[in-house]
Amino acid sequence: MATKSANVTARVQPEIKRQAEAVLSRIGLPVSVLIDTLYRQIIMTGGVPYSLTVPKPPARDSLTDEQFNVIMEKGYDQAKSGDGLPVDEAFAQIPRNNKSEYESEVENHGVE
């Protein structure tokens, strides 16, 4: 068996670390074993062994009225409490390669 002598160092948010280590502790899995297992899976699969895509939010027509209302209420509560961004700032944070269908249509056809 090969000697384990290489170190891995990573910076993570303290709360994320605490929560993850609590889960690993409950299942009896040391962090070092998890990292070793992840590295082995990367080697075996030739990539990251899970999806790294950003999920798309559900379309309105796929939501029940109750689900939609919960989402709207959360947004309304955030707006009332001032927990948000000005519209210009929010749009500035959206990567330009993730344009909406409408934005693409406007660019491609000069629709206003």
Backbone as CSV, one residue per row, in Angstrom:
resi,resn,N_x,N_y,N_z,CA_x,CA_y,CA_z,C_x,C_y,C_z
1,MET,0.838,-1.169,0.000,0.000,0.000,0.000,0.888,1.238,0.000
2,ALA,0.517,2.221,-0.820,1.295,3.452,-0.942,1.146,4.290,0.325
3,THR,2.224,4.960,0.684,2.208,5.834,1.851,1.460,7.110,1.520
4,LYS,0.599,7.524,2.427,-0.137,8.775,2.235,0.694,9.889,2.839
5,SER,1.266,10.730,1.966,2.117,11.796,2.483,1.811,13.162,1.873
6,ALA,0.923,13.237,0.904,0.582,14.517,0.287,-0.516,15.194,1.094
7,ASN,-0.441,16.506,1.202,-1.450,17.279,1.921,-2.334,18.040,0.947
8,VAL,-3.582,18.221,1.331,-4.536,19.017,0.568,-5.005,20.135,1.495
9,THR,-4.925,21.380,1.018,-5.369,22.519,1.810,-6.426,23.269,1.022
10,ALA,-7.528,23.606,1.678,-8.603,24.340,1.005,-9.218,25.324,1.991
11,ARG,-9.612,26.474,1.488,-10.318,27.454,2.312,-11.811,27.311,2.040
12,VAL,-12.574,27.170,3.118,-14.029,27.076,3.013,-14.651,27.952,4.091
13,GLN,-15.913,28.246,3.919,-16.625,29.023,4.927,-16.747,28.182,6.196
14,PRO,-16.488,28.785,7.359,-16.515,28.015,8.614,-17.820,27.266,8.855
15,GLU,-18.955,27.881,8.543,-20.238,27.219,8.794,-20.438,26.027,7.864
16,ILE,-20.004,26.150,6.627,-20.087,25.030,5.673,-19.228,23.873,6.175
17,LYS,-18.024,24.197,6.614,-17.113,23.181,7.146,-17.745,22.486,8.356
18,ARG,-18.286,23.262,9.275,-18.879,22.699,10.486,-20.022,21.748,10.144
19,GLN,-20.909,22.188,9.258,-22.061,21.357,8.906,-21.631,20.071,8.196
20,ALA,-20.708,20.195,7.255,-20.253,19.013,6.509,-19.553,18.027,7.430
21,GLU,-18.693,18.532,8.318,-17.982,17.639,9.225,-18.928,16.974,10.221
22,ALA,-20.000,17.660,10.590,-20.997,17.050,11.479,-21.669,15.863,10.787
23,VAL,-22.003,16.039,9.506,-22.618,14.938,8.746,-21.634,13.782,8.624
24,LEU,-20.399,14.077,8.261,-19.385,13.024,8.115,-19.152,12.301,9.444
25,SER,-19.162,13.037,10.533,-18.978,12.424,11.851,-20.120,11.454,12.172
26,ARG,-21.342,11.864,11.834,-22.503,10.994,12.101,-22.410,9.676,11.337
27,ILE,-21.810,9.721,10.152,-21.704,8.477,9.377,-20.342,7.801,9.546
28,GLY,-19.497,8.391,10.413,-18.212,7.766,10.727,-17.186,7.837,9.612
29,LEU,-17.218,8.896,8.832,-16.297,9.028,7.704,-15.364,10.207,7.922
30,PRO,-14.063,9.946,8.126,-13.122,11.055,8.277,-13.019,11.882,6.990
31,VAL,-12.781,13.175,7.148,-12.650,14.076,5.990,-11.571,13.565,5.042
32,SER,-10.459,13.087,5.587,-9.356,12.616,4.739,-9.786,11.442,3.857
33,VAL,-10.625,10.565,4.382,-11.113,9.420,3.595,-12.053,9.917,2.498
34,LEU,-12.904,10.901,2.833,-13.798,11.462,1.827,-13.002,12.085,0.682
35,ILE,-11.991,12.870,1.001,-11.180,13.520,-0.031,-10.456,12.472,-0.871
36,ASP,-9.894,11.455,-0.230,-9.213,10.387,-0.958,-10.181,9.683,-1.906
37,THR,-11.390,9.412,-1.418,-12.410,8.754,-2.239,-12.808,9.636,-3.422
38,LEU,-12.978,10.939,-3.174,-13.313,11.868,-4.254,-12.211,11.876,-5.311
39,TYR,-10.965,11.986,-4.882,-9.850,11.972,-5.838,-9.837,10.686,-6.660
40,ARG,-10.096,9.556,-6.019,-10.119,8.276,-6.744,-11.252,8.244,-7.773
41,GLN,-12.415,8.792,-7.411,-13.532,8.850,-8.350,-13.199,9.761,-9.539
42,ILE,-12.527,10.864,-9.276,-12.115,11.761,-10.365,-11.208,11.020,-11.331
43,ILE,-10.282,10.250,-10.799,-9.367,9.468,-11.647,-10.146,8.417,-12.441
44,MET,-11.036,7.683,-11.751,-11.770,6.599,-12.421,-12.744,7.100,-13.472
45,THR,-13.392,8.234,-13.210,-14.398,8.733,-14.149,-13.832,9.719,-15.160
46,GLY,-12.616,10.198,-14.922,-12.031,11.179,-15.832,-12.667,12.548,-15.694
47,GLY,-13.288,12.817,-14.552,-13.930,14.106,-14.323,-14.538,14.149,-12.937
48,VAL,-15.236,15.202,-12.657,-15.906,15.331,-11.368,-17.099,14.379,-11.366
49,PRO,-17.226,13.543,-10.332,-18.260,12.498,-10.360,-19.675,12.955,-10.007
50,TYR,-19.959,14.223,-10.179,-21.316,14.723,-9.979,-21.492,15.962,-10.831
51,SER,-22.721,16.350,-11.036,-23.039,17.463,-11.909,-22.670,18.792,-11.266
52,LEU,-22.074,19.676,-12.041,-21.725,21.009,-11.566,-22.529,22.079,-12.297
53,THR,-23.664,21.703,-12.829,-24.483,22.673,-13.545,-25.324,23.478,-12.562
54,VAL,-25.656,24.663,-12.960,-26.541,25.503,-12.159,-27.969,25.163,-12.566
55,PRO,-28.774,24.718,-11.605,-30.140,24.356,-11.977,-30.927,25.580,-12.433
56,LYS,-31.750,25.376,-13.434,-32.597,26.462,-13.907,-33.814,26.562,-12.993
57,PRO,-34.215,27.782,-12.680,-35.418,27.906,-11.859,-36.622,27.366,-12.632
58,PRO,-37.604,26.844,-11.908,-38.764,26.286,-12.609,-39.545,27.368,-13.348
59,ALA,-40.098,26.997,-14.474,-40.942,27.918,-15.240,-42.263,28.088,-14.498
60,ARG,-42.873,29.234,-14.656,-44.137,29.520,-13.947,-45.190,28.450,-14.220
61,ASP,-45.285,28.003,-15.456,-46.338,27.038,-15.773,-46.079,25.647,-15.201
62,SER,-44.886,25.421,-14.629,-44.624,24.124,-13.999,-44.898,24.169,-12.495
63,LEU,-45.237,25.356,-11.964,-45.497,25.516,-10.537,-46.995,25.528,-10.248
64,THR,-47.353,24.976,-9.100,-48.736,25.125,-8.653,-48.894,26.566,-8.165
65,ASP,-50.112,27.004,-8.000,-50.344,28.356,-7.469,-49.722,28.494,-6.081
66,GLU,-49.813,27.453,-5.284,-49.250,27.499,-3.933,-47.723,27.659,-3.982
67,GLN,-47.046,26.893,-4.839,-45.595,27.005,-4.963,-45.202,28.406,-5.442
68,PHE,-45.929,28.903,-6.433,-45.653,30.237,-6.959,-45.834,31.294,-5.873
69,ASN,-46.921,31.183,-5.109,-47.189,32.160,-4.058,-46.119,32.148,-2.972
70,VAL,-45.579,30.984,-2.644,-44.502,30.895,-1.657,-43.270,31.655,-2.162
71,ILE,-42.927,31.454,-3.430,-41.775,32.149,-4.012,-42.009,33.657,-4.013
72,MET,-43.191,34.079,-4.415,-43.503,35.509,-4.458,-43.503,36.125,-3.057
73,GLU,-44.033,35.388,-2.085,-44.065,35.899,-0.712,-42.648,36.083,-0.167
74,LYS,-41.783,35.137,-0.468,-40.391,35.250,-0.019,-39.751,36.500,-0.623
75,GLY,-39.934,36.711,-1.908,-39.388,37.893,-2.567,-39.969,39.181,-2.011
76,TYR,-41.259,39.171,-1.745,-41.935,40.347,-1.181,-41.380,40.663,0.205
77,ASP,-41.212,39.621,1.030,-40.665,39.814,2.375,-39.243,40.358,2.320
78,GLN,-38.444,39.860,1.370,-37.075,40.359,1.218,-37.092,41.832,0.817
79,ALA,-37.974,42.187,-0.089,-38.068,43.577,-0.543,-38.499,44.488,0.603
80,LYS,-39.486,44.062,1.392,-39.975,44.863,2.516,-38.889,45.091,3.560
81,SER,-38.066,44.079,3.784,-37.031,44.191,4.817,-35.768,44.868,4.297
82,GLY,-35.759,45.217,2.996,-34.579,45.860,2.417,-33.459,44.881,2.124
83,ASP,-33.764,43.592,2.164,-32.768,42.550,1.904,-32.736,42.251,0.404
84,GLY,-32.067,43.087,-0.317,-32.005,42.900,-1.760,-31.031,43.871,-2.386
85,LEU,-31.059,43.932,-3.681,-30.174,44.818,-4.445,-31.009,45.743,-5.302
86,PRO,-30.473,46.916,-5.597,-31.128,47.743,-6.605,-31.144,46.980,-7.931
87,VAL,-32.145,47.215,-8.744,-32.322,46.480,-10.000,-31.069,46.546,-10.868
88,ASP,-30.484,47.721,-11.014,-29.289,47.860,-11.854,-28.143,46.982,-11.355
89,GLU,-27.977,46.926,-10.025,-26.923,46.090,-9.456,-27.208,44.612,-9.693
90,ALA,-28.449,44.220,-9.515,-28.820,42.818,-9.705,-28.556,42.384,-11.141
91,PHE,-28.976,43.201,-12.100,-28.757,42.854,-13.504,-27.280,42.872,-13.859
92,ALA,-26.504,43.728,-13.215,-25.066,43.776,-13.487,-24.375,42.491,-13.046
93,GLN,-24.954,41.802,-12.077,-24.362,40.558,-11.578,-24.709,39.336,-12.422
94,ILE,-25.635,39.466,-13.336,-26.019,38.342,-14.192,-24.981,38.203,-15.297
95,PRO,-24.357,37.024,-15.408,-23.378,36.839,-16.478,-24.022,37.070,-17.838
96,ARG,-23.330,37.740,-18.710,-23.887,38.090,-20.018,-24.109,36.880,-20.914
97,ASN,-23.482,35.750,-20.636,-23.712,34.575,-21.473,-24.977,33.825,-21.059
98,ASN,-25.672,34.292,-20.038,-26.918,33.667,-19.599,-28.102,34.560,-19.926
99,LYS,-28.134,35.075,-21.113,-29.201,35.980,-21.506,-30.526,35.234,-21.614
100,SER,-31.568,35.951,-21.303,-32.892,35.365,-21.439,-33.232,35.236,-22.913
101,GLU,-34.259,34.453,-23.187,-34.707,34.320,-24.576,-35.101,35.682,-25.125
102,TYR,-35.733,36.509,-24.289,-36.156,37.838,-24.734,-34.950,38.696,-25.100
103,GLU,-33.900,38.692,-24.234,-32.706,39.488,-24.524,-32.048,39.040,-25.826
104,SER,-31.987,37.735,-26.037,-31.407,37.215,-27.277,-32.227,37.640,-28.483
105,GLU,-33.550,37.606,-28.343,-34.441,37.997,-29.425,-34.234,39.463,-29.765
106,VAL,-34.108,40.304,-28.735,-33.895,41.733,-28.949,-32.586,41.956,-29.699
107,GLU,-31.533,41.279,-29.273,-30.228,41.437,-29.929,-30.274,40.949,-31.373
108,ASN,-30.899,39.806,-31.604,-30.897,39.206,-32.927,-31.814,39.894,-33.927
109,HIS,-32.874,40.521,-33.429,-33.871,41.060,-34.345,-34.175,42.531,-34.133
110,GLY,-33.467,43.155,-33.209,-33.681,44.572,-32.975,-35.055,44.902,-32.428
111,VAL,-35.700,43.945,-31.748,-37.017,44.178,-31.170,-36.852,45.081,-29.960
112,GLU,-37.766,46.028,-29.752,-37.690,46.907,-28.583,-38.957,46.832,-27.794
